[in-house]
Each structure stands twice: as C-alpha cells, then as structure tokens.
Amino acid sequence: MLRESGIEYEKVNYYVEPLDEEKLRELIDKMKIEPRELLRTSEAVYRELELGKRELSDDEIIVLMVKHPDLLQRPIVERGERAVLGRPTENIRVLLS
C-alpha cells in the first residue's frame, strides 16, 4: 500500500533487527494503546506462556514481547509522532491523511 501510494518507507524485520524495550515503549505510546493490545493471542508462545491466564504488568508484557517477537502484532507503521497497527489497512490510510 505504501509503495503503491509512492510513499518512501523503511521496512524493519523484528527478527533480523529486534526491537529493544525503549523502541517498543515508544511505539506503544505513539499508538496510544495498552501493551496487552499488541499481543498476538493466536501464537503458540502466547499459549505456552499462558498469557491469557496471567495477570501481568505492562512492563512484564513489554519484556516478553521483546524476548519473543512472535508475540507482537504486525505490521506496525510509524510516521512522525504517530504509529498504527497496519491491519486493517484502513489504519494506515488514517495515519497517512
């Protein structure tokens, strides 16, 4: 979608270039969401860690997402002081307007 719109962007693969806690906190802040909202609940690691059954602090969730990138919903699109989850794609359109 970004390419089709002629918008330059930098793609970051979390597995190749893992997010550190500081960057993840910055993205969550820009998205104006709670860390738990960024968890991928369908991932095996989510079930293995029993995250749906545990009460965790925001800090604990962020540490787990940094340690286990599979837990992060993606893609996250960042533009200036704002960021959105790229699904549904309408979120990206709103970010670009």
Residue pairs with C-beta under 8 A, 6 or more apart in sequence:
1 89
1 92
1 93
2 9
2 77
2 92
3 9
5 96
7 96
9 77
12 19
14 69
14 72
14 74
15 69
18 66
18 69
19 27
19 65
19 66
19 69
19 72
20 66
21 62
21 63
21 66
24 62
24 65
24 66
24 72
25 62
27 76
27 78
27 83
28 34
28 35
28 38
28 62
30 78
30 81
30 82
30 83
31 38
31 76
31 82
31 83
31 84
31 85
34 58
35 58
35 61
35 62
35 65
36 56
36 58
36 61
38 65
38 72
38 73
38 85
39 46
39 51
39 61
39 65
39 71
39 72
39 73
40 46
40 70
40 71
40 72
40 73
41 51
41 52
43 70
43 71
44 70
45 68
45 70
45 71
46 52
46 71
49 64
49 68
51 61
51 64
51 71
56 64
64 71
65 71
65 72
73 85
73 87
74 85
74 86
75 85
75 86
75 87
76 83
76 84
76 85
76 86
77 83
77 84
77 85
77 86
77 91
77 92
77 95
79 95
79 96
82 95
83 95
84 91
84 92
84 94
84 95
85 91
86 92
